[in-house]
Amino acid sequence: MICSLCKLEKAPRKNTHYLTDSIIRTALNEDGVNERDKGIYFEINPDNLFSEMKFQRGASPEKLEELLGRATNDEENQQSRRKIEFSVNDKFCKECEDKFGLIEVNFNEKILKYYREQKFSTEIDYIKFDVNESKIVRLFFLMQFWRTSICNDTFTILPDVTEFLRTKILNLEYEDLECIPLSVTYLETLPDEEDINVVTREPFNELYKGTNHVSVVEGSNPYIILMNDFVIQMYDTNRLIFESFYGLNQVGTFAIFFNHNKDEFMSPIFLNNKRKEFINAFTKPVAKLKIAQSVEFICLQFEQKFGTKPDLNTIAKYMDELANVKQTNKFSVEQLTKFTNDFLEKLY
């Protein structure tokens, strides 16, 4: 194998994450826990009524059966051992993965605390990093774009930018990265009030940490990746064309937060309520489409049970109840079937 970073013939390193695992892990784990290989997540496809559930090898069989409504099969179990989402087996060598690790450790030790360990006030809407910190921020997040462009066939960055980033990552060079427009929005992620113990003020569980998304967004300029509590955007050109992206960007601050040709780095903060508004806006189009697609499903299930088609009032009531379900866009075939059967049982 020719390693995509060093360009040398090397033995491949298996399960190299192209999106940093320590950042995305809690969003992939169904219970929001920060444990490796316990991911349970859904591939949300607007063209498919049902969302395919994927899981990692350490996921609890009991939790999987609860979500699927059945035990996992041999093919699914083998796939969980063979493939970890947002990782590859045949692109990088061990020595180069170690370089990725150095960049990640530098970010985790020197920068991450300013995001995840900060108690933001209502007046704070951005973090400003100094010159040295900005270099660490840039190389870490630009590495996410570069690795994704190498590992995801639908994500293509201009060749000269790809090569520029490759040499910077290979040589662990933190200089001159400000020539690439980059925006990093942090999504403050907190439990709702009803999820907090009134005495200790500690959350009852970590479910709230699993409410963000990990997704490589189709399209370019800006290129966009959702990485749990970070939304990162990049241009591979100097021409910045405004894109709202569900309210993530604002006209007045758009150019400022893309940090182009600036030594310091400004990172906008979405406080928890604003985060939830953004996540809802991001998922709502898919949820609406899936609810609309469910009309055919309820008609089929109704006819199988009662021998006739449902009237318009029944369909409207079904869609209304479905719209009130959280995470409708994550329904598997088993989950939607159960929901529909429970609805039909209540009719007569």
Contacts in CASP RR format, 6 or more apart in sequence:
PFRMAT RR
TARGET T0000
AUTHOR 0000-0000-0000
METHOD contacts of the structure
MODEL  1
MICSLCKLEKAPRKNTHYLTDSIIRTALNEDGVNERDKGIYFEINPDNLF
SEMKFQRGASPEKLEELLGRATNDEENQQSRRKIEFSVNDKFCKECEDKF
GLIEVNFNEKILKYYREQKFSTEIDYIKFDVNESKIVRLFFLMQFWRTSI
CNDTFTILPDVTEFLRTKILNLEYEDLECIPLSVTYLETLPDEEDINVVT
REPFNELYKGTNHVSVVEGSNPYIILMNDFVIQMYDTNRLIFESFYGLNQ
VGTFAIFFNHNKDEFMSPIFLNNKRKEFINAFTKPVAKLKIAQSVEFICL
QFEQKFGTKPDLNTIAKYMDELANVKQTNKFSVEQLTKFTNDFLEKLY
1 9 0 8 1.000
1 10 0 8 1.000
1 11 0 8 1.000
1 12 0 8 1.000
1 90 0 8 1.000
1 93 0 8 1.000
2 8 0 8 1.000
2 9 0 8 1.000
2 10 0 8 1.000
3 9 0 8 1.000
3 10 0 8 1.000
3 12 0 8 1.000
3 91 0 8 1.000
3 92 0 8 1.000
3 93 0 8 1.000
3 96 0 8 1.000
4 91 0 8 1.000
4 92 0 8 1.000
4 150 0 8 1.000
4 166 0 8 1.000
5 92 0 8 1.000
5 93 0 8 1.000
5 96 0 8 1.000
5 99 0 8 1.000
5 166 0 8 1.000
5 169 0 8 1.000
5 170 0 8 1.000
6 93 0 8 1.000
6 95 0 8 1.000
6 96 0 8 1.000
6 170 0 8 1.000
8 93 0 8 1.000
10 93 0 8 1.000
10 94 0 8 1.000
10 95 0 8 1.000
10 96 0 8 1.000
11 93 0 8 1.000
11 94 0 8 1.000
12 89 0 8 1.000
12 90 0 8 1.000
12 91 0 8 1.000
12 92 0 8 1.000
12 93 0 8 1.000
13 89 0 8 1.000
13 92 0 8 1.000
13 93 0 8 1.000
13 94 0 8 1.000
13 96 0 8 1.000
13 97 0 8 1.000
14 89 0 8 1.000
15 84 0 8 1.000
15 87 0 8 1.000
15 88 0 8 1.000
15 89 0 8 1.000
16 87 0 8 1.000
16 88 0 8 1.000
16 89 0 8 1.000
16 91 0 8 1.000
16 92 0 8 1.000
16 97 0 8 1.000
16 100 0 8 1.000
17 24 0 8 1.000
17 84 0 8 1.000
17 86 0 8 1.000
17 87 0 8 1.000
18 86 0 8 1.000
18 87 0 8 1.000
18 88 0 8 1.000
18 91 0 8 1.000
18 144 0 8 1.000
18 147 0 8 1.000
18 148 0 8 1.000
18 150 0 8 1.000
18 151 0 8 1.000
18 152 0 8 1.000
19 86 0 8 1.000
19 144 0 8 1.000
19 147 0 8 1.000
19 148 0 8 1.000
19 214 0 8 1.000
19 225 0 8 1.000
19 227 0 8 1.000
20 104 0 8 1.000
20 140 0 8 1.000
20 144 0 8 1.000
20 227 0 8 1.000
21 36 0 8 1.000
21 87 0 8 1.000
22 104 0 8 1.000
22 108 0 8 1.000
23 227 0 8 1.000
23 228 0 8 1.000
23 229 0 8 1.000
23 230 0 8 1.000
24 86 0 8 1.000
24 214 0 8 1.000
24 227 0 8 1.000
24 228 0 8 1.000
25 34 0 8 1.000
25 35 0 8 1.000
25 36 0 8 1.000
25 39 0 8 1.000
25 228 0 8 1.000
26 32 0 8 1.000
26 33 0 8 1.000
26 34 0 8 1.000
26 206 0 8 1.000
26 209 0 8 1.000
26 210 0 8 1.000
26 212 0 8 1.000
26 228 0 8 1.000
27 41 0 8 1.000
27 209 0 8 1.000
27 210 0 8 1.000
27 211 0 8 1.000
27 212 0 8 1.000
27 213 0 8 1.000
27 214 0 8 1.000
27 228 0 8 1.000
27 229 0 8 1.000
28 39 0 8 1.000
28 40 0 8 1.000
28 41 0 8 1.000
28 56 0 8 1.000
28 85 0 8 1.000
28 210 0 8 1.000
28 214 0 8 1.000
29 35 0 8 1.000
29 38 0 8 1.000
29 39 0 8 1.000
29 40 0 8 1.000
29 209 0 8 1.000
29 210 0 8 1.000
30 39 0 8 1.000
30 40 0 8 1.000
30 41 0 8 1.000
30 59 0 8 1.000
30 63 0 8 1.000
30 67 0 8 1.000
30 210 0 8 1.000
31 63 0 8 1.000
31 205 0 8 1.000
31 206 0 8 1.000
31 207 0 8 1.000
31 210 0 8 1.000
32 206 0 8 1.000
32 207 0 8 1.000
32 208 0 8 1.000
32 209 0 8 1.000
32 210 0 8 1.000
33 206 0 8 1.000
33 209 0 8 1.000
34 206 0 8 1.000
34 209 0 8 1.000
37 56 0 8 1.000
37 57 0 8 1.000
37 58 0 8 1.000
37 59 0 8 1.000
37 84 0 8 1.000
38 56 0 8 1.000
38 58 0 8 1.000
38 59 0 8 1.000
38 60 0 8 1.000
39 55 0 8 1.000
39 56 0 8 1.000
39 58 0 8 1.000
39 59 0 8 1.000
40 53 0 8 1.000
40 54 0 8 1.000
40 55 0 8 1.000
40 56 0 8 1.000
40 59 0 8 1.000
40 63 0 8 1.000
40 64 0 8 1.000
40 67 0 8 1.000
41 53 0 8 1.000
41 54 0 8 1.000
41 55 0 8 1.000
41 85 0 8 1.000
41 214 0 8 1.000
42 51 0 8 1.000
42 52 0 8 1.000
42 53 0 8 1.000
42 54 0 8 1.000
42 329 0 8 1.000
42 330 0 8 1.000
42 332 0 8 1.000
43 51 0 8 1.000
43 52 0 8 1.000
43 53 0 8 1.000
43 54 0 8 1.000
44 51 0 8 1.000
44 215 0 8 1.000
44 283 0 8 1.000
44 286 0 8 1.000
44 329 0 8 1.000
44 330 0 8 1.000
45 51 0 8 1.000
45 52 0 8 1.000
46 285 0 8 1.000
46 286 0 8 1.000
46 289 0 8 1.000
46 290 0 8 1.000
49 290 0 8 1.000
49 293 0 8 1.000
49 294 0 8 1.000
49 297 0 8 1.000
49 336 0 8 1.000
50 331 0 8 1.000
50 332 0 8 1.000
50 333 0 8 1.000
50 336 0 8 1.000
51 329 0 8 1.000
51 330 0 8 1.000
51 331 0 8 1.000
51 332 0 8 1.000
52 332 0 8 1.000
53 67 0 8 1.000
53 68 0 8 1.000
53 330 0 8 1.000
53 332 0 8 1.000
54 79 0 8 1.000
54 80 0 8 1.000
54 85 0 8 1.000
55 64 0 8 1.000
55 72 0 8 1.000
55 76 0 8 1.000
55 80 0 8 1.000
56 80 0 8 1.000
56 84 0 8 1.000
56 85 0 8 1.000
57 80 0 8 1.000
57 81 0 8 1.000
58 80 0 8 1.000
59 80 0 8 1.000
61 71 0 8 1.000
61 72 0 8 1.000
64 71 0 8 1.000
64 72 0 8 1.000
65 71 0 8 1.000
65 72 0 8 1.000
67 332 0 8 1.000
67 335 0 8 1.000
68 332 0 8 1.000
68 334 0 8 1.000
68 335 0 8 1.000
69 334 0 8 1.000
69 335 0 8 1.000
69 338 0 8 1.000
70 334 0 8 1.000
72 80 0 8 1.000
85 214 0 8 1.000
86 214 0 8 1.000
88 151 0 8 1.000
91 150 0 8 1.000
91 151 0 8 1.000
92 100 0 8 1.000
96 170 0 8 1.000
99 169 0 8 1.000
99 170 0 8 1.000
99 172 0 8 1.000
100 143 0 8 1.000
100 147 0 8 1.000
100 169 0 8 1.000
102 172 0 8 1.000
103 139 0 8 1.000
103 140 0 8 1.000
103 143 0 8 1.000
103 169 0 8 1.000
103 172 0 8 1.000
104 140 0 8 1.000
106 136 0 8 1.000
106 140 0 8 1.000
107 136 0 8 1.000
107 137 0 8 1.000
107 140 0 8 1.000
110 133 0 8 1.000
110 136 0 8 1.000
111 129 0 8 1.000
111 133 0 8 1.000
111 136 0 8 1.000
111 137 0 8 1.000
111 140 0 8 1.000
114 127 0 8 1.000
114 129 0 8 1.000
115 127 0 8 1.000
115 186 0 8 1.000
115 229 0 8 1.000
115 230 0 8 1.000
115 267 0 8 1.000
116 229 0 8 1.000
118 127 0 8 1.000
120 188 0 8 1.000
120 269 0 8 1.000
120 271 0 8 1.000
122 271 0 8 1.000
124 269 0 8 1.000
125 268 0 8 1.000
125 269 0 8 1.000
125 271 0 8 1.000
126 257 0 8 1.000
126 266 0 8 1.000
126 267 0 8 1.000
126 268 0 8 1.000
126 269 0 8 1.000
127 186 0 8 1.000
127 266 0 8 1.000
127 267 0 8 1.000
127 269 0 8 1.000
128 264 0 8 1.000
128 265 0 8 1.000
128 266 0 8 1.000
128 267 0 8 1.000
129 137 0 8 1.000
129 264 0 8 1.000
129 265 0 8 1.000
129 266 0 8 1.000
129 267 0 8 1.000
130 264 0 8 1.000
131 263 0 8 1.000
131 264 0 8 1.000
133 265 0 8 1.000
134 178 0 8 1.000
134 259 0 8 1.000
134 262 0 8 1.000
134 263 0 8 1.000
134 264 0 8 1.000
134 265 0 8 1.000
135 174 0 8 1.000
135 175 0 8 1.000
135 177 0 8 1.000
136 174 0 8 1.000
137 184 0 8 1.000
137 265 0 8 1.000
137 267 0 8 1.000
138 174 0 8 1.000
138 177 0 8 1.000
138 178 0 8 1.000
138 180 0 8 1.000
138 182 0 8 1.000
138 259 0 8 1.000
138 265 0 8 1.000
139 168 0 8 1.000
139 169 0 8 1.000
139 173 0 8 1.000
139 174 0 8 1.000
139 177 0 8 1.000
141 182 0 8 1.000
141 184 0 8 1.000
141 230 0 8 1.000
141 232 0 8 1.000
141 234 0 8 1.000
142 165 0 8 1.000
142 168 0 8 1.000
142 177 0 8 1.000
142 180 0 8 1.000
142 182 0 8 1.000
142 234 0 8 1.000
143 165 0 8 1.000
143 169 0 8 1.000
144 225 0 8 1.000
144 227 0 8 1.000
144 232 0 8 1.000
145 157 0 8 1.000
145 165 0 8 1.000
145 223 0 8 1.000
145 225 0 8 1.000
145 232 0 8 1.000
145 234 0 8 1.000
146 157 0 8 1.000
146 162 0 8 1.000
146 165 0 8 1.000
146 166 0 8 1.000
146 169 0 8 1.000
148 155 0 8 1.000
148 216 0 8 1.000
148 225 0 8 1.000
149 155 0 8 1.000
149 156 0 8 1.000
149 157 0 8 1.000
149 162 0 8 1.000
150 162 0 8 1.000
152 216 0 8 1.000
154 216 0 8 1.000
154 218 0 8 1.000
155 216 0 8 1.000
155 223 0 8 1.000
156 220 0 8 1.000
157 165 0 8 1.000
157 220 0 8 1.000
157 223 0 8 1.000
157 236 0 8 1.000
158 236 0 8 1.000
158 237 0 8 1.000
161 180 0 8 1.000
161 236 0 8 1.000
164 180 0 8 1.000
165 180 0 8 1.000
167 173 0 8 1.000
168 174 0 8 1.000
168 176 0 8 1.000
168 177 0 8 1.000
178 259 0 8 1.000
178 260 0 8 1.000
178 261 0 8 1.000
178 262 0 8 1.000
178 263 0 8 1.000
179 260 0 8 1.000
179 261 0 8 1.000
180 234 0 8 1.000
180 235 0 8 1.000
180 236 0 8 1.000
180 260 0 8 1.000
181 222 0 8 1.000
181 234 0 8 1.000
181 235 0 8 1.000
181 238 0 8 1.000
181 240 0 8 1.000
181 258 0 8 1.000
181 259 0 8 1.000
181 260 0 8 1.000
182 232 0 8 1.000
182 233 0 8 1.000
182 234 0 8 1.000
182 258 0 8 1.000
182 259 0 8 1.000
182 260 0 8 1.000
182 265 0 8 1.000
183 222 0 8 1.000
183 232 0 8 1.000
183 233 0 8 1.000
183 234 0 8 1.000
183 249 0 8 1.000
183 257 0 8 1.000
183 258 0 8 1.000
183 259 0 8 1.000
183 267 0 8 1.000
183 268 0 8 1.000
184 230 0 8 1.000
184 231 0 8 1.000
184 232 0 8 1.000
184 233 0 8 1.000
184 265 0 8 1.000
184 267 0 8 1.000
185 230 0 8 1.000
185 231 0 8 1.000
185 232 0 8 1.000
185 233 0 8 1.000
185 248 0 8 1.000
185 257 0 8 1.000
185 267 0 8 1.000
185 268 0 8 1.000
185 269 0 8 1.000
185 270 0 8 1.000
186 229 0 8 1.000
186 230 0 8 1.000
186 267 0 8 1.000
186 268 0 8 1.000
186 269 0 8 1.000
186 270 0 8 1.000
187 212 0 8 1.000
187 228 0 8 1.000
187 229 0 8 1.000
187 230 0 8 1.000
187 231 0 8 1.000
187 270 0 8 1.000
187 275 0 8 1.000
187 278 0 8 1.000
187 279 0 8 1.000
188 229 0 8 1.000
188 269 0 8 1.000
188 270 0 8 1.000
188 271 0 8 1.000
188 272 0 8 1.000
188 275 0 8 1.000
189 208 0 8 1.000
189 209 0 8 1.000
189 211 0 8 1.000
189 212 0 8 1.000
189 229 0 8 1.000
189 272 0 8 1.000
189 275 0 8 1.000
190 208 0 8 1.000
190 272 0 8 1.000
191 203 0 8 1.000
191 204 0 8 1.000
191 207 0 8 1.000
191 208 0 8 1.000
192 208 0 8 1.000
195 203 0 8 1.000
195 204 0 8 1.000
195 205 0 8 1.000
195 207 0 8 1.000
195 208 0 8 1.000
196 202 0 8 1.000
196 203 0 8 1.000
196 204 0 8 1.000
197 203 0 8 1.000
197 204 0 8 1.000
211 276 0 8 1.000
211 279 0 8 1.000
212 226 0 8 1.000
212 228 0 8 1.000
212 229 0 8 1.000
212 275 0 8 1.000
212 279 0 8 1.000
213 226 0 8 1.000
213 228 0 8 1.000
213 279 0 8 1.000
213 282 0 8 1.000
213 283 0 8 1.000
214 226 0 8 1.000
214 227 0 8 1.000
214 228 0 8 1.000
215 225 0 8 1.000
215 226 0 8 1.000
216 225 0 8 1.000
217 223 0 8 1.000
217 224 0 8 1.000
217 225 0 8 1.000
217 226 0 8 1.000
220 236 0 8 1.000
221 235 0 8 1.000
221 236 0 8 1.000
221 237 0 8 1.000
221 239 0 8 1.000
221 241 0 8 1.000
222 233 0 8 1.000
222 234 0 8 1.000
222 235 0 8 1.000
222 243 0 8 1.000
222 245 0 8 1.000
222 258 0 8 1.000
223 233 0 8 1.000
223 234 0 8 1.000
223 235 0 8 1.000
223 236 0 8 1.000
224 231 0 8 1.000
224 232 0 8 1.000
224 233 0 8 1.000
224 245 0 8 1.000
225 231 0 8 1.000
225 232 0 8 1.000
226 282 0 8 1.000
229 275 0 8 1.000
231 248 0 8 1.000
231 278 0 8 1.000
233 245 0 8 1.000
233 248 0 8 1.000
233 249 0 8 1.000
233 258 0 8 1.000
235 258 0 8 1.000
235 260 0 8 1.000
238 260 0 8 1.000
240 254 0 8 1.000
240 255 0 8 1.000
240 258 0 8 1.000
240 260 0 8 1.000
242 249 0 8 1.000
242 251 0 8 1.000
242 254 0 8 1.000
243 249 0 8 1.000
244 250 0 8 1.000
246 278 0 8 1.000
246 281 0 8 1.000
246 282 0 8 1.000
247 278 0 8 1.000
247 281 0 8 1.000
248 278 0 8 1.000
249 257 0 8 1.000
253 268 0 8 1.000
256 266 0 8 1.000
257 266 0 8 1.000
257 267 0 8 1.000
257 268 0 8 1.000
259 265 0 8 1.000
259 266 0 8 1.000
270 278 0 8 1.000
283 329 0 8 1.000
286 329 0 8 1.000
287 323 0 8 1.000
287 328 0 8 1.000
287 329 0 8 1.000
290 328 0 8 1.000
290 329 0 8 1.000
290 331 0 8 1.000
291 319 0 8 1.000
291 322 0 8 1.000
291 323 0 8 1.000
291 328 0 8 1.000
292 319 0 8 1.000
294 318 0 8 1.000
294 319 0 8 1.000
294 322 0 8 1.000
294 336 0 8 1.000
295 315 0 8 1.000
295 319 0 8 1.000
297 336 0 8 1.000
297 340 0 8 1.000
298 310 0 8 1.000
298 314 0 8 1.000
298 315 0 8 1.000
298 318 0 8 1.000
298 340 0 8 1.000
298 343 0 8 1.000
299 309 0 8 1.000
299 310 0 8 1.000
299 315 0 8 1.000
301 337 0 8 1.000
301 340 0 8 1.000
301 341 0 8 1.000
301 344 0 8 1.000
302 308 0 8 1.000
302 309 0 8 1.000
302 310 0 8 1.000
302 314 0 8 1.000
302 344 0 8 1.000
303 309 0 8 1.000
303 310 0 8 1.000
305 344 0 8 1.000
310 318 0 8 1.000
314 347 0 8 1.000
318 340 0 8 1.000
318 343 0 8 1.000
321 343 0 8 1.000
322 328 0 8 1.000
322 339 0 8 1.000
325 339 0 8 1.000
331 339 0 8 1.000
END
